[in-house]
Amino acid sequence: MKRRPEKTKTDYGYTDVVITGGGASALAAAVMIRMSDPEISVTVLEKNSEPARKIRATGSGRCNITNTAAEGYLDIMKFFTRIGLVTRTYENGLVYPYSESAADVADLLIRRALDLGTVILTDAEVTDIRCTEEKQGREEAGCGRFETVFKGGCIKSDHVILACGGKAGPMFGTTGDGYRLARELGHSIVTPVPVLTSAECREWSSGHEPCAVRLAGTRSRCVVTLMRKASPEADYGSEEIFREAGEIQFTKTGISGICVFNMTRYMRFDRSRGESLADFTVLTDLYPDGDIRDFLRDRRENALPGETGADVLCTVLKDNIAAYVMDTVSASGSRAGEKPVSELTDGDIEAIGNAVHCMSFHPERLRGWKDAQATSGGVSLDEIDPDTCESRIVRGLYITGELADRDFPCGGFNLSNAWVSGLAAARSIVSRSE
Ligand SMILES: Cc1cc2nc3c(=O)[nH]c(=O)nc-3n(C[C@H](O)[C@H](O)[C@H](O)COP(=O)(O)OP(=O)(O)OC[C@H]3O[C@@H](n4cnc5c(N)ncnc54)[C@H](O)[C@@H]3O)c2cc1C
């Protein structure tokens, strides 16, 4: 068979800074560099046919850009004010664009980057970044110590910002390419796992008694507590490792909602040490504002004719959650569900109390990259200067955003990390060029 000749790559010559990826940290860096010093040329290489695809999907299309409690909050606000974004801040500290449109944030960043003279190449998937040994140590500008190869071309630069994101939401272009590129440049990678995602639980499996499928589509205010086995040999989760109040959402296969998303950040385990997802148990307090036992005891004293324990629960919990609680109580051997409330024993009330305040769920699977909003793991932080995001292994290489081994809870913190790291890399490059 005849070998096809390799397609010749277009040589794009030299630019001062190459940014691989056109997402949140990349665009913040590009805008900041060009705003600070228009002499520094910047080329963004984005593999999608348009940049900032993920930004458009953030915050369910509203883009929770930052949080008043986020590291670098003031700096982020200053940056967005400077580029002309009007924001609104809610009482819980969450900050959104005033229009509540994620597309507006994406469009503004792209427009500012282009207006300031950034070159943005799309359909430009980066496949290789070379840094020649003999050029690594050279300090003078313009020597082009990096050569970045991408679909359709190659380009030399003095600086490279690796801003390819993690692996969460691969449909937005983040398929983990940055890990390979960083590894080939000498970096070590902490195994990436999907976080801020839902958990599928044993209680939803067919044959499980009672089956929790009936809860699907229901939401409830609650406190979620994550327990972990103290050791692989222990029988059940005995060590509390996470607790958060919020709203749990029951799905067709398990549990979801912000508090559950945040909980998944704590569900890392190491198979080589005999650990597994089965080491975790989720306890939910479905009535966190009081003790249901007090209420039941009160109703027992003041019961009306025909009033059952199940009737009492239905005034506190949604009907199908109350029914599931009573099924759980029955499955534990108590007959409390069938009795009038006036006949409940202290043992019955205790059984209902345990089911309401300590309803347990056993995760069997965390939903994967397609459903996750962030990546835990990534380029080892030991190898990145925290102030500048510059690699400690390759001078002139910067690693920003989700690609580094940093992840945060929901609430605008992950985008904050992207903005702050992009701005830090930009400042470092600008100061070095002065
Ligand atoms: C559905 C969803 C909703 C979210 N909502 C929020 C929210 O409201 N608030 C919040 O704080 N966080 C949110 N996040 C998380 C947040 O979006 C990310 O943490 C943040 O975008 C990461 O920024 P980044 O710069 O690291 O990379 P990204 O913004 O992910 O951008 C990386 C870019 O690199 C490109 N790329 C990848 N590989 C290559 C390659 N080889 N060559 C060229 N280009 C490449 C990708 O196509 C992509 O455009 C959400 C995430 C998801 C998935």
The ligand as a Gaussian input file, in Angstrom:
#p B3LYP/6-31G(d) Opt

LIG

0 1
 C      -21.718000      22.008000      33.061000
 C      -20.705000      22.774000      33.868000
 C      -21.118000      23.863000      34.622000
 C      -20.192000      24.570000      35.395000
 N      -20.627000      25.667000      36.082000
 C      -19.754000      26.371000      36.827000
 C      -20.135000      27.556000      37.493000
 O      -21.282000      28.052000      37.350000
 N      -19.217000      28.198000      38.275000
 C      -17.943000      27.711000      38.415000
 O      -17.158000      28.307000      39.156000
 N      -17.505000      26.629000      37.731000
 C      -18.373000      25.962000      36.931000
 N      -17.932000      24.874000      36.223000
 C      -16.479000      24.540000      36.240000
 C      -15.701000      25.525000      35.337000
 O      -16.378000      25.692000      34.120000
 C      -14.275000      25.022000      35.054000
 O      -13.626000      24.748000      36.275000
 C      -13.464000      26.072000      34.273000
 O      -14.083000      26.368000      33.047000
 C      -12.057000      25.565000      34.022000
 O      -11.379000      26.546000      33.283000
 P      -10.059000      26.165000      32.457000
 O       -9.503000      27.410000      31.956000
 O       -9.192000      25.279000      33.258000
 O      -10.562000      25.254000      31.237000
 P      -11.859000      25.250000      30.360000
 O      -12.697000      26.456000      30.593000
 O      -12.449000      23.922000      30.591000
 O      -11.266000      25.368000      28.895000
 C      -10.326000      24.475000      28.375000
 C      -10.300000      24.665000      26.868000
 O       -9.194000      23.959000      26.322000
 C       -9.579000      23.373000      25.096000
 N       -8.671000      22.262000      24.806000
 C       -8.560000      21.086000      25.445000
 N       -7.602000      20.339000      24.902000
 C       -7.080000      21.064000      23.889000
 C       -6.054000      20.826000      22.935000
 N       -5.367000      19.690000      22.885000
 N       -5.782000      21.789000      22.028000
 C       -6.464000      22.962000      22.024000
 N       -7.455000      23.234000      22.889000
 C       -7.749000      22.294000      23.819000
 C      -11.015000      22.953000      25.345000
 O      -11.719000      22.766000      24.132000
 C      -11.540000      24.120000      26.168000
 O      -12.109000      25.117000      25.367000
 C      -18.832000      24.150000      35.434000
 C      -18.422000      23.052000      34.692000
 C      -19.335000      22.365000      33.893000
 C      -18.870000      21.182000      33.078000

